[in-house]
């Protein structure tokens, strides 16, 4: 399935495979409302960022598909720090049209 292919390409730094999962006009909205619009800008962002993350790993807990959406619950670890996340994918036909990233934060004291 496409989300599994996308996540495998991301972890494997296979930018051509990742690009093949995305629509030309893909929009990625990050946890701080940072946006990347268009496949070139998004792949450029990821290909510059990912190789700089020391000790990067990803553990996917579950992925659920519902109509033209998919939801992925995962944890990313960078330099020993684990971040739990949920990603929401929206599809346009056979490609990912939108990725929204949500991060769990610490409970208030």
Phi, psi and omega in degrees: 000159192292322180294319177299318177296317178300311182294321177296319179294320178299310181293327181271002181055036178263085189291330176292317178295319179297313179303322182292344178273345190256145171288154179303325183257030180306147175236129176243124177244119183275179184292344179249022180066020174285138185237143169234128182241128180095145184298320182296313181296319183290314179293322177299316178301309182294317183291335175278323184282309191304316181294346182269355185271107184292132177064031183295135170210159179227136174236116180270125179274315180195154175226132179233135178252132177220110181054240182261027179230156169219149180234129179238129173254127185207171174228134175249140177240130177228122178052039177084356180260122183264132178236123178271137186219161167232134177244137176246124180249136174244137184251149169235095185069238185263011182229160178279122182262335184206142174230123174246132183248128179237135182244136172287138179247169178294148175292146179295151181292000000 
